[in-house]
Amino acid sequence: MKLDSGDITQLTVDAIVNAANRSLLGGGGVDGAIHRAAGPLLLKECQSLGGCETGQAKITKGYDLPAKYVIHTVGPIWKGGEAREKELLASCYSESLKLADSHDINAIAFPCISTGIFGFPKQLAAEIAISTCKSYHEDTGSEIEIIFCCFGAEDTDIYKKLLSSSL
């Protein structure tokens, strides 16, 4: 597992993960950035998918992105921790990795899912992301290269500390 503190829309990987909303029709934050960078054909394909439930994932082409694919996953909105938020966030990572494996993806980049407007505590979200991805590798034998792409300094610092202690 690696860390990147750049723009996820610029990464040359097989797939990037979009922290989407349930409609999959674009929004703010990383979702809006991915839709803008991919171009209008991404929206057209997303319109054909019928949305996506929280904790699930769907895949599209990457269009104008350097990435061949975009895996859209819908993270949970933080409601204090009593509404299965941790389980749903872990599912975002595992379902995205399952899709990646089924599409022969060798490298995938994840943003910090649910930590923006959805309000998930950043430290807890990072712990779930790393432990879920590590467990996926161990449980499946998958060799997908996982990159955590952090946009801000706070997220980058959290991931840097957690990744150095988990290796």
N, C-alpha and C positions, 0 to 999 in steps of 0.2 A: 504494500500500500504506500502510495506517495502523496505528497502535498503540493498543491500549486496555488499561488495567490494572484492569478491573473484573471483574464476574462474567459469564461467557459466557452463563449461563442467563437473564440479564436483557437481553441485547442485542436490539434490534429490527432484525434483518437477515432476509434471505430464508432463510438457512441457517446453522446452526452445525455445527461438526465435533466429533464425539465421539471422543476418544482411547479407543477401546473395546478389550476383550479379544476373543479369537477366538469366544467363545460369543455375543457381543452381548447377553448377559442382565444386564448391569449389573456393577458392581464398585466399586472405591474411586475416590478422586480425582475428576477431572472427569467420568468415566463415571458414577459414583454420583450426583453432583450433577445431571447432565442427566436421568438416570432419575427421580430424586426430583421435579425441577421439572416434567418433562413429564407425570407421572402414569402410572397403571397401563396405559393403552392403548399406551404406547410399548413396554413389555415384551411385551405381547401381540403386537404387530406384529413385534418382533424375534424372538420365538419362531418365527415363520413363515418366517424368512429362512434358516435352516440355518447360522448362523454366518458367519464371514468370514475369509479367509486373510490372513496378514500381508502388508502392502503393498497390499491391495485396499480397496475401499470399497463400501458399500451405503447406500441412502437410505430414510428413513421420514418420516412426517409428524412435525410438531413437537408436536402435541397441546396441552398446557397451557403451552407455551413461547411467548414473543413471536415466535420464529422459526417460519416456515411448515414448514421441513424440518430434519431432523437427518441429517447425513451421517456415518455410522459408519466409521471406518477403524482398522485394527489396525497399530500401530507395532511395530517390532522391539524385542526385548529386547537390550540392549547386552551383547555377549560379547567385548569387546576390539577390535572392528572388523574381525575376520577372517571374519565370517559374513554378508556382504552387507548389514550393517546400514545403511550409508549409502545404498545403492541402494534398499533396502526403504523407508526413511524418505522418500526423494525420491518414491517411487511413491505413498505415502500422500497426499502433497500433489497430485501430478498426477492421480491417479485421482479424488480428491475434486473437483478443478476440472473434470474431464471430466464427472462426474455433474452438477455445478452447471450447466455449460453446456447439457447435454442436458435440464435441467428449467427453463430460462429463469430461473435465479437471477442476480440483479443484484448482491447483496452477500453475502459469506460471511465467517464468523469462524472462525479456527483457534485452538485452544489450543496449548500447547507439547507436541507429540506425542512420546511415549516418554521424556520427561525426568524423569518422576516415578519410580514404582516400577520402571519398565523400565530405568532407569539410564543412558540415553543422555547423553553429555556435553552440557551446555546450550549452550555456545558453538557447538560443531559442529552441533548440531541446529538452532540458529537460522540458521546460515550455509546449511545445506541447505534449510531452509524458505524463506528469502528468495530464494535463487538459483533454486530450482525454480519458485516462483511467478512470478518475473521472467521466466524462460525460457518458461514457459507462456504468459504474456501476449505475449511477443515472437514465439513460434512459431505461435500460433493467432490472434492478433489479438483475443483475448478482452478484453472490457472489464469483467469482473467486478471489483467493488470487493473488495479483500482486506483483512481486518482481522486482525491478530495480537493475540489477547487473552491477556495475560500475567497470571497470578494473583499472583506474588510480585515483590518489588523486584529481586531478582537477574535474573530473566528480563526484566523490563521494561527494566532498564539495558542488558542485552545487545542486545535488539532496538532500543532507541533509538539506540545507537551504530552498529549495522549499517545500520539504515534511513537514518540521516543521511548515512552514507558512501556508500550505494549510489544515492542520488538524483541 
